[in-house]
Amino acid sequence: MGIGIRIRQLWHHKHWVAIGLVVAVAAAILSCYRVTLRPFGLSPRALDMATATTHVLVDTPDSVMVDLRRNTYSLQDLTNRAVVLGNVMTSSGVEAGIARRAHIPLGLLRIEAPLTPQEAALPVTAQNQRKITDIIKSNNQYRLNLQVDPIVPMLDIYAQAPSARSAAALANGAVAELSAYLSSVARSEATPAKDRLRLHQLGRARGVVINAGVQYQFAVLAFVLTLLAWCATVLFVARVRRGWQVAVAAESTAGV
């Protein structure tokens, strides 16, 4: 019964409800598109979220993984080196190279170093500091999450980007830039080839969108919430106006 009464009340203010429908449609459009003034028009918002994953095996030239004559302590040493490599990827020089290879703005790239039992949480820095504004801009950023297997010398690279193509480019670019950096250091230090680390990428990364259709969901949600808020405001203003009129009439009667 209460809903019926509210609908009846809204029918008496149908012209305001019609304006609310227009406002709700505008809100739905603006939830998926951004207004640009020069030139004037609408540009799509980055609402999609895509991920890509690749794995890098850290090995030696004679391959500890297949040589049974090598003991398991060698594997632990390589695992520790994988952690070091993951932290190297967060350095400014390597980070800039990754952004360049992935063709993305450096300011939008965030890289999280691998965690270890000794450091179970990342230290708060300018890059990983959490802010309230991250909620509305998270889909417009490019992220690399690096993890290291505690037993196997494997560096796991998880990329997040607004599109499947950019996510794959980010993950693959991270591996390419790390390999290039190690080769550059080895050349500058004149390290013999037999003493260099080997990185083996176990398959190229492929991106996939994980929230397909999110634009339509945002549009419907924005439309419904805006229309409900508008109708509630119309009913509230109408009730305040009736109460004001009743109070004025009561004062007039008392004056008479």
One Martini backbone bead per residue (centre of mass of N, CA, C, O) as a GRO file, in nm:
protein
  256
    1MET     BB    1   0.058   0.063  -0.021
    2GLY     BB    2   0.296   0.262   0.005
    3ILE     BB    3   0.382   0.250  -0.292
    4GLY     BB    4   0.118   0.348  -0.415
    5ILE     BB    5   0.121   0.626  -0.282
    6ARG     BB    6   0.389   0.722  -0.403
    7ILE     BB    7   0.303   0.698  -0.699
    8ARG     BB    8   0.064   0.892  -0.679
    9GLN     BB    9   0.233   1.137  -0.592
   10LEU     BB   10   0.414   1.137  -0.847
   11TRP     BB   11   0.183   1.186  -1.054
   12HIS     BB   12   0.139   1.488  -0.954
   13HIS     BB   13   0.475   1.511  -1.051
   14LYS     BB   14   0.544   1.428  -1.356
   15HIS     BB   15   0.726   1.660  -1.457
   16TRP     BB   16   0.958   1.600  -1.255
   17VAL     BB   17   1.000   1.305  -1.338
   18ALA     BB   18   1.081   1.368  -1.629
   19ILE     BB   19   1.336   1.520  -1.549
   20GLY     BB   20   1.463   1.278  -1.399
   21LEU     BB   21   1.499   1.100  -1.647
   22VAL     BB   22   1.701   1.282  -1.787
   23VAL     BB   23   1.911   1.282  -1.560
   24ALA     BB   24   1.954   0.971  -1.553
   25VAL     BB   25   2.057   0.946  -1.841
   26ALA     BB   26   2.300   1.134  -1.803
   27ALA     BB   27   2.432   0.963  -1.580
   28ALA     BB   28   2.470   0.706  -1.750
   29ILE     BB   29   2.655   0.834  -1.961
   30LEU     BB   30   2.875   0.956  -1.758
   31SER     BB   31   2.962   0.668  -1.646
   32CYS     BB   32   3.097   0.595  -1.952
   33TYR     BB   33   3.159   0.904  -2.007
   34ARG     BB   34   3.367   1.176  -2.114
   35VAL     BB   35   3.394   1.515  -2.111
   36THR     BB   36   3.495   1.719  -2.385
   37LEU     BB   37   3.589   2.048  -2.496
   38ARG     BB   38   3.877   1.985  -2.662
   39PRO     BB   39   3.688   1.866  -2.817
   40PHE     BB   40   3.363   1.834  -2.829
   41GLY     BB   41   3.268   1.543  -2.628
   42LEU     BB   42   3.292   1.184  -2.607
   43SER     BB   43   3.472   0.964  -2.385
   44PRO     BB   44   3.568   0.675  -2.284
   45ARG     BB   45   3.583   0.495  -2.011
   46ALA     BB   46   3.793   0.307  -1.789
   47LEU     BB   47   3.630  -0.002  -1.697
   48ASP     BB   48   3.803  -0.209  -1.775
   49MET     BB   49   3.950  -0.537  -1.677
   50ALA     BB   50   4.277  -0.672  -1.719
   51THR     BB   51   4.473  -0.976  -1.753
   52ALA     BB   52   4.814  -1.110  -1.703
   53THR     BB   53   5.032  -1.407  -1.734
   54THR     BB   54   5.367  -1.492  -1.619
   55HIS     BB   55   5.667  -1.704  -1.627
   56VAL     BB   56   5.994  -1.715  -1.457
   57LEU     BB   57   6.290  -1.889  -1.493
   58VAL     BB   58   6.559  -1.930  -1.273
   59ASP     BB   59   6.882  -1.995  -1.412
   60THR     BB   60   7.144  -2.175  -1.539
   61PRO     BB   61   7.342  -2.266  -1.797
   62ASP     BB   62   7.335  -2.584  -1.677
   63SER     BB   63   7.081  -2.643  -1.532
   64VAL     BB   64   6.949  -2.722  -1.233
   65MET     BB   65   6.672  -2.860  -1.311
   66VAL     BB   66   6.831  -3.117  -1.484
   67ASP     BB   67   7.069  -3.153  -1.278
   68LEU     BB   68   7.135  -3.412  -1.053
   69ARG     BB   69   7.421  -3.305  -0.939
   70ARG     BB   70   7.250  -3.094  -0.806
   71ASN     BB   71   7.155  -2.947  -0.534
   72THR     BB   72   6.901  -2.790  -0.345
   73TYR     BB   73   7.064  -2.534  -0.268
   74SER     BB   74   7.059  -2.407  -0.549
   75LEU     BB   75   6.757  -2.347  -0.553
   76GLN     BB   76   6.756  -2.149  -0.314
   77ASP     BB   77   6.945  -1.945  -0.440
   78LEU     BB   78   6.761  -1.882  -0.685
   79THR     BB   79   6.518  -1.788  -0.522
   80ASN     BB   80   6.662  -1.544  -0.401
   81ARG     BB   81   6.720  -1.415  -0.678
   82ALA     BB   82   6.425  -1.375  -0.759
   83VAL     BB   83   6.369  -1.165  -0.542
   84VAL     BB   84   6.576  -0.962  -0.639
   85LEU     BB   85   6.457  -0.923  -0.923
   86GLY     BB   86   6.183  -0.814  -0.828
   87ASN     BB   87   6.313  -0.557  -0.696
   88VAL     BB   88   6.452  -0.447  -0.950
   89MET     BB   89   6.178  -0.385  -1.108
   90THR     BB   90   6.121  -0.126  -0.906
   91SER     BB   91   6.310   0.038  -1.033
   92SER     BB   92   6.328   0.321  -1.216
   93GLY     BB   93   6.472   0.215  -1.472
   94VAL     BB   94   6.303  -0.043  -1.522
   95GLU     BB   95   6.026   0.087  -1.513
   96ALA     BB   96   6.068   0.271  -1.759
   97GLY     BB   97   6.119   0.036  -1.958
   98ILE     BB   98   5.844  -0.101  -1.929
   99ALA     BB   99   5.672   0.138  -2.019
  100ARG     BB  100   5.799   0.161  -2.300
  101ARG     BB  101   5.733  -0.128  -2.404
  102ALA     BB  102   5.409  -0.089  -2.333
  103HIS     BB  103   5.305   0.199  -2.401
  104ILE     BB  104   5.307   0.370  -2.121
  105PRO     BB  105   5.263   0.566  -1.866
  106LEU     BB  106   5.461   0.600  -1.595
  107GLY     BB  107   5.247   0.727  -1.388
  108LEU     BB  108   5.051   0.449  -1.416
  109LEU     BB  109   5.269   0.272  -1.288
  110ARG     BB  110   5.259  -0.033  -1.081
  111ILE     BB  111   5.492  -0.196  -0.851
  112GLU     BB  112   5.508  -0.513  -0.684
  113ALA     BB  113   5.691  -0.665  -0.475
  114PRO     BB  114   5.802  -0.936  -0.342
  115LEU     BB  115   5.730  -1.147  -0.090
  116THR     BB  116   5.838  -1.245   0.239
  117PRO     BB  117   5.878  -1.380   0.547
  118GLN     BB  118   6.042  -1.116   0.637
  119GLU     BB  119   5.830  -0.958   0.423
  120ALA     BB  120   5.478  -0.949   0.448
  121ALA     BB  121   5.496  -0.634   0.381
  122LEU     BB  122   5.471  -0.344   0.235
  123PRO     BB  123   5.616  -0.060   0.213
  124VAL     BB  124   5.538   0.265   0.238
  125THR     BB  125   5.483   0.448  -0.055
  126ALA     BB  126   5.411   0.648  -0.321
  127GLN     BB  127   5.293   0.399  -0.483
  128ASN     BB  128   5.133   0.212  -0.238
  129GLN     BB  129   4.956   0.422  -0.135
  130ARG     BB  130   4.652   0.454   0.009
  131LYS     BB  131   4.352   0.582  -0.149
  132ILE     BB  132   4.040   0.690  -0.214
  133THR     BB  133   4.091   0.756  -0.526
  134ASP     BB  134   4.148   0.459  -0.624
  135ILE     BB  135   3.855   0.371  -0.689
  136ILE     BB  136   3.825   0.570  -0.956
  137LYS     BB  137   4.138   0.482  -1.089
  138SER     BB  138   4.213   0.175  -1.111
  139ASN     BB  139   4.129   0.120  -1.425
  140ASN     BB  140   4.364   0.351  -1.513
  141GLN     BB  141   4.582   0.138  -1.447
  142TYR     BB  142   4.913  -0.009  -1.408
  143ARG     BB  143   4.993  -0.344  -1.299
  144LEU     BB  144   5.249  -0.515  -1.097
  145ASN     BB  145   5.267  -0.847  -0.971
  146LEU     BB  146   5.514  -0.997  -0.764
  147GLN     BB  147   5.612  -1.346  -0.745
  148VAL     BB  148   5.757  -1.609  -0.532
  149ASP     BB  149   5.849  -1.915  -0.509
  150PRO     BB  150   5.959  -2.084  -0.217
  151ILE     BB  151   6.094  -2.338  -0.394
  152VAL     BB  152   6.091  -2.219  -0.677
  153PRO     BB  153   6.269  -2.036  -0.931
  154MET     BB  154   5.991  -1.834  -0.959
  155LEU     BB  155   5.857  -1.569  -1.155
  156ASP     BB  156   5.557  -1.402  -1.098
  157ILE     BB  157   5.347  -1.229  -1.343
  158TYR     BB  158   5.102  -0.972  -1.278
  159ALA     BB  159   4.873  -0.808  -1.489
  160GLN     BB  160   4.716  -0.477  -1.509
  161ALA     BB  161   4.457  -0.347  -1.733
  162PRO     BB  162   4.220  -0.199  -1.950
  163SER     BB  163   4.342  -0.422  -2.149
  164ALA     BB  164   4.443  -0.710  -2.292
  165ARG     BB  165   4.677  -0.598  -2.460
  166SER     BB  166   4.817  -0.426  -2.232
  167ALA     BB  167   4.861  -0.659  -2.034
  168ALA     BB  168   5.046  -0.830  -2.215
  169ALA     BB  169   5.257  -0.608  -2.269
  170LEU     BB  170   5.340  -0.573  -1.973
  171ALA     BB  171   5.438  -0.858  -1.907
  172ASN     BB  172   5.639  -0.891  -2.147
  173GLY     BB  173   5.799  -0.627  -2.092
  174ALA     BB  174   5.915  -0.712  -1.817
  175VAL     BB  175   6.090  -0.945  -1.921
  176ALA     BB  176   6.254  -0.791  -2.134
  177GLU     BB  177   6.375  -0.575  -1.942
  178LEU     BB  178   6.517  -0.766  -1.745
  179SER     BB  179   6.700  -0.900  -1.954
  180ALA     BB  180   6.836  -0.637  -2.050
  181TYR     BB  181   6.953  -0.554  -1.778
  182LEU     BB  182   7.131  -0.804  -1.726
  183SER     BB  183   7.300  -0.776  -1.983
  184SER     BB  184   7.413  -0.495  -1.918
  185VAL     BB  185   7.555  -0.571  -1.653
  186ALA     BB  186   7.732  -0.799  -1.766
  187ARG     BB  187   7.891  -0.620  -1.964
  188SER     BB  188   7.999  -0.408  -1.759
  189GLU     BB  189   8.131  -0.662  -1.578
  190ALA     BB  190   8.242  -0.897  -1.751
  191THR     BB  191   8.054  -1.146  -1.762
  192PRO     BB  192   8.046  -1.454  -1.820
  193ALA     BB  193   7.826  -1.664  -1.969
  194LYS     BB  194   7.867  -1.908  -1.756
  195ASP     BB  195   7.784  -1.680  -1.506
  196ARG     BB  196   7.492  -1.641  -1.594
  197LEU     BB  197   7.182  -1.576  -1.585
  198ARG     BB  198   6.868  -1.742  -1.662
  199LEU     BB  199   6.579  -1.659  -1.855
  200HIS     BB  200   6.256  -1.834  -1.862
  201GLN     BB  201   5.981  -1.806  -2.050
  202LEU     BB  202   5.661  -1.966  -1.985
  203GLY     BB  203   5.521  -1.815  -2.192
  204ARG     BB  204   5.315  -1.605  -2.322
  205ALA     BB  205   5.121  -1.348  -2.257
  206ARG     BB  206   4.757  -1.332  -2.197
  207GLY     BB  207   4.485  -1.145  -2.229
  208VAL     BB  208   4.193  -1.074  -2.006
  209VAL     BB  209   3.870  -0.998  -1.949
  210ILE     BB  210   3.696  -0.978  -1.618
  211ASN     BB  211   3.454  -0.732  -1.687
  212ALA     BB  212   3.236  -0.783  -1.881
  213GLY     BB  213   2.985  -0.533  -1.913
  214VAL     BB  214   3.031  -0.291  -1.707
  215GLN     BB  215   2.901  -0.049  -1.851
  216TYR     BB  216   2.603  -0.142  -1.822
  217GLN     BB  217   2.602  -0.162  -1.515
  218PHE     BB  218   2.669   0.132  -1.456
  219ALA     BB  219   2.434   0.260  -1.609
  220VAL     BB  220   2.200   0.127  -1.452
  221LEU     BB  221   2.286   0.219  -1.169
  222ALA     BB  222   2.284   0.524  -1.224
  223PHE     BB  223   1.990   0.545  -1.311
  224VAL     BB  224   1.847   0.431  -1.060
  225LEU     BB  225   1.974   0.613  -0.838
  226THR     BB  226   1.895   0.885  -0.959
  227LEU     BB  227   1.588   0.840  -0.971
  228LEU     BB  228   1.543   0.779  -0.673
  229ALA     BB  229   1.658   1.045  -0.563
  230TRP     BB  230   1.463   1.230  -0.715
  231CYS     BB  231   1.194   1.118  -0.604
  232ALA     BB  232   1.259   1.167  -0.308
  233THR     BB  233   1.287   1.474  -0.338
  234VAL     BB  234   1.003   1.533  -0.441
  235LEU     BB  235   0.851   1.422  -0.191
  236PHE     BB  236   0.987   1.601   0.018
  237VAL     BB  237   0.908   1.877  -0.098
  238ALA     BB  238   0.602   1.823  -0.098
  239ARG     BB  239   0.578   1.785   0.210
  240VAL     BB  240   0.691   2.058   0.294
  241ARG     BB  241   0.481   2.227   0.142
  242ARG     BB  242   0.230   2.117   0.289
  243GLY     BB  243   0.322   2.193   0.572
  244TRP     BB  244   0.338   2.496   0.517
  245GLN     BB  245   0.039   2.535   0.438
  246VAL     BB  246  -0.080   2.435   0.704
  247ALA     BB  247   0.058   2.644   0.884
  248VAL     BB  248  -0.061   2.894   0.750
  249ALA     BB  249  -0.360   2.820   0.792
  250ALA     BB  250  -0.344   2.805   1.103
  251GLU     BB  251  -0.256   3.099   1.147
  252SER     BB  252  -0.501   3.231   1.011
  253THR     BB  253  -0.719   3.108   1.199
  254ALA     BB  254  -0.600   3.219   1.465
  255GLY     BB  255  -0.626   3.524   1.380
  256VAL     BB  256  -0.946   3.512   1.349
   0.00000   0.00000   0.00000
